[in-house]
Amino acid sequence: MVCTSIITSDYSACCRIAQRSAMVELRLDLMQLGLEQVKQLLCYPSLSVVTCRGGKFGDAERLQQLQFAVRHGASYVDVEVEASEAYRQPLVELAKEHGCKVIISYHNFEQTPALPELRQIAARCRSVGADVVKLVTTARSAHDSARVLSLYEGEKDLVAFAMGDAGKITRVACLYLGAPFTYASSSAGLEAAPGQITAEHMNEIARLINS
């Protein structure tokens, strides 16, 4: 399944994306929408991942936004593995109460760590309540991409791929190695991360492979 990341603050555009997508990621830190607008987006039949990265908002405001989304029907909530227990644990507990799956995520915008370190990070994610482990690194070479994809051997409920041009192949290949979904942009110019492919292109690639 392709999960389309929504980062635009144009509410009408958000609605159109949610309407045509099987799965969406609502980047609450980038969308600049009111809570009631977020609530309406969660009413669409598409599966939804709610994410609010640090930087723009403090932990208290991020927690408030994500808890609101969980209470109003989010399918998944994304929590960083580096987050404090005071921030993470209330979200994990609330998600369990509301049938919302927990994604514990790790992002490395500089490099792809060695395989033993990546496996240790995955184990850490599971130990703090992950239903789905998300590991995203930065690929500088084909070897980095291969290392990320090798994580699928012996792992389940894992979404692992690499950012950057060298990692684009991993965004597609991960679906054929066991990832329940991968991420794509809603359109060119609205990428949520380096190397993100548009949902249209991702679906076309999948169609060609499957045929």
Secondary structure, DSSP 8 states (H G I E B T S, - for coil): -EEEEE----HHHHHHHHHH-SEEEEEHHHH---HHHHHHHTTSSSEEEEE--BTTB-HHHHHHHHHHHHHTT-SEEEEETTS-HHHHHHHHHHHHHTT-EEEEEEE-SS----HHHHHHHHHHHHHTT-SEEEEEEE-SSHHHHHHHHGGGTT--SEEEEEESGGGHHHHHHGGGTT-S-EEEESSTT--SSTT--BHHHHHHHHHHHH-
